[in-house]
Amino acid sequence: MFGISGGELLVLIVAGLFILGPERLPGAAAWLAKGIRQVRDYANGARDQLRSELGPEFDELRKPLEDLRQLREFNPKRAITRHLLDDYPEDNSYKPNGFPAATTPPTNQREQRPLSPGERPPFDPDAT
């Protein structure tokens, strides 16, 4: 309801009790509900009037608005992941770069082992 969580609604009710008092709060709540209902009826009436006047063109007008509403729910991370990985098999036999996944490490790599205490790591002057 209007993006208000349960806790916020409770705070509003307690604030209403303090501001209006317990004797005027039910009347104020009824007045607010009546106003919201009236605004909703006006909006529905305007929509129905547009639909009757525009006919089938009304649906064409609503399509871009629905597309804009879907953009609010857009998650870029999920879209990129779907775009990159949907074309590939489920068993992950291909990497996103298009080459088959390597099952064994290349033979030109040396076996890596942990360094001993005090041992200096190997240094490659060409790599820096």
matplotlib code that plots the C-alpha trace (Angstrom):
import matplotlib.pyplot as plt

x = [0.0, 1.8, 5.2, 4.6, 5.8, 4.1, 6.4, 5.9, 2.2, 2.3, 4.3, 1.7, -1.1, 0.6, 1.4, -2.2, -3.3, -1.1, -2.0, -5.8, -6.6, -8.5, -11.9, -11.1, -8.9, -11.7, -13.3, -10.1, -9.3, -12.8, -12.4, -9.0, -10.4, -13.3, -10.8, -8.6, -11.7, -12.9, -9.5, -9.3, -12.9, -11.8, -8.7, -10.8, -13.4, -10.7, -9.2, -12.5, -13.4, -10.0, -10.5, -14.0, -12.8, -9.6, -10.8, -8.1, -5.5, -5.7, -3.8, -1.1, -0.8, -0.5, 2.3, 5.1, 3.9, 4.1, 7.6, 8.6, 7.1, 9.3, 12.4, 11.9, 12.4, 15.5, 18.5, 21.6, 23.6, 20.9, 20.5, 24.2, 24.5, 21.5, 22.9, 26.3, 25.4, 22.0, 23.5, 25.8, 25.0, 24.0, 26.9, 29.3, 31.4, 32.0, 33.4, 31.9, 34.9, 33.8, 36.7, 36.1, 36.7, 40.1, 40.0, 43.7, 46.1, 48.6, 51.9, 54.1, 53.0, 55.3, 54.0, 53.3, 54.2, 54.0, 57.0, 59.2, 59.7, 62.3, 62.2, 61.9, 59.2, 60.3, 60.8, 60.3, 61.9, 60.0, 56.6, 57.0]
y = [0.0, 3.1, 1.5, 1.7, -1.2, -2.6, -0.8, 2.5, 2.1, 1.3, 4.5, 6.5, 5.1, 5.9, 9.4, 9.8, 8.7, 11.4, 14.1, 13.5, 11.7, 8.4, 10.1, 11.7, 9.0, 6.7, 9.6, 10.7, 7.2, 6.9, 10.3, 9.2, 5.9, 7.7, 10.1, 7.3, 5.5, 8.6, 9.2, 5.5, 5.9, 9.0, 7.3, 4.2, 6.5, 8.4, 5.1, 3.7, 7.0, 6.9, 3.2, 3.9, 7.0, 5.5, 2.0, -0.4, 2.4, 2.4, -0.9, 0.5, 3.5, 1.2, -0.9, 1.7, 2.5, -1.2, -1.3, 1.6, -0.2, -3.2, -1.0, -0.2, -3.9, -4.1, -5.9, -5.2, -8.0, -10.6, -9.3, -9.5, -13.0, -14.1, -12.6, -14.1, -17.6, -18.4, -19.5, -22.0, -25.6, -26.2, -28.5, -25.5, -27.3, -23.9, -20.8, -17.4, -16.6, -19.5, -21.9, -25.3, -25.5, -26.9, -30.1, -30.3, -27.5, -26.6, -28.5, -25.4, -24.3, -25.5, -27.2, -24.6, -25.3, -23.1, -21.0, -22.0, -19.6, -17.0, -18.1, -15.3, -15.7, -16.1, -12.9, -12.4, -9.1, -9.4, -9.5, -6.2]
z = [0.0, -1.3, -0.5, 3.2, 5.3, 8.3, 10.8, 9.1, 9.1, 12.8, 13.5, 11.5, 13.5, 16.8, 15.6, 14.6, 18.0, 19.6, 17.1, 16.7, 19.9, 20.1, 19.7, 16.3, 14.8, 13.5, 11.7, 10.2, 9.0, 7.4, 5.7, 4.3, 3.0, 1.4, -0.3, -1.6, -2.9, -4.7, -6.4, -7.5, -9.0, -10.9, -12.2, -13.3, -14.9, -16.9, -18.1, -19.1, -21.0, -22.8, -23.7, -25.1, -27.1, -28.5, -29.1, -30.2, -30.2, -26.4, -26.2, -28.5, -26.2, -23.1, -24.6, -24.2, -20.7, -19.8, -21.2, -19.0, -16.0, -16.8, -16.9, -13.2, -12.4, -14.6, -13.0, -15.1, -13.4, -14.2, -17.8, -18.6, -17.1, -19.1, -22.3, -21.9, -20.6, -22.2, -25.5, -23.9, -22.8, -19.2, -18.6, -18.9, -21.6, -23.2, -21.7, -22.6, -24.9, -27.2, -26.6, -25.1, -21.4, -20.5, -18.6, -17.9, -17.1, -19.9, -19.8, -19.9, -16.4, -13.6, -10.5, -7.9, -4.3, -1.2, -0.4, 2.5, 5.3, 4.2, 0.6, -2.0, -4.6, -8.2, -10.1, -13.9, -15.1, -18.4, -16.7, -14.9]

ax = plt.figure().add_subplot(projection="3d")
ax.plot(x, y, z, "-o")
ax.set_aspect("equal")
plt.show()
